Amino acid sequence: MRATARAQPNIALIKYWGKRDSDRNLPAVGSISVTLEELYTTMHVELDAALDLDELLVNGHSAPSMLPRVARCLDTVLGAGRLRARIISESNFPIAAGLASSASSFAALVVAASGAGGVERTADELAGLAGKASGSAARSLYGGFVELRNDGDEIAVCSILDGAAWPLRIIAAVTSTTPKPVSSGEAMETSRRSSPFYSRWVEEQDMDLSTARDAITVRDFGKLASIAEHNCLKMHSVMWASRPPVVYWNAATIACLERVRQLQADGVAAFFTIDAGPQVKVICLPGDESQVVEALTTTPGVESVLSSGIGAGAALMTAD
Ligand code: 2P0
């Protein structure tokens, strides 16, 4: 009746932006990500017949505003007639700060809830359930380089390459920890409804996915760098051209991009990507990590810098 699971956030190299079915939370486009290693969320779920209401603690604090979404996810995993649950979530990195904590949280939640309910599920089934709660969470069920395909009625997720086969480093520059002005779900809908670039974004995605998949398979860093930066800037262009515009960047975000351009000019193999927030993630070869960390740490406006390798997918830790 209780279980603990752990999952890592993931960073998209080819982005998910837009839904083709909001009710079922089906993405309009496929995406490719890397699952991180050192950052993680530990989720404990305990089903208790004595509870009248679900209880949620996030990093030691009651979190009533997050409870409805968590409760809906538990209903999806265990059925609407389930027992009420005590849910304890702990993340070792800033949550709601553009570091994909919803991905690690919902991936860990579906694994822990299935464990607590004594339900055996395949990683694909768990990915489908996590994706209903948060599209990017489906990718955190798998480790390494992960692709979410969008060609059927349900999403399908698979690992393209193990992290050990290409041990890149991911450095995140945190430029602000204030909550984002608009949620990604709402911003995606604004883009779909009003951005003149949205249809082109969706049309071109298969081409970008194919280029990135090929680059990862043969471990071509330059090719992956070029398509990932292009795909990221294209996604933000879609947002900027929406009405009202959605701009997640701040001055330090731009300063980090300029710093990455300088590093590249100096021959450092590094590229950037930015999600629905102002943080800049830089992907580099292990030998260049200290130079990238130093460059980002000294960029004006950067509050902190986190480093990670590429890790494994979500896992059940204990169940009894
Ligand atoms: C991604 N993002 O591929 C993209 C890039 C943000 C920018 O997935 O509405 O929290 O819960 O399905 O997964 C963030 O959106 O969205 C996201 P929902 P999610 O990582």
Residues whose N, C-alpha, C, O or C-beta is under 5 A from the ligand:
A	BS01	2P0	A12 I14 K15 Y16 S31 S102 A133 S134 G135 S136 A137 S184 G185 D275 A276
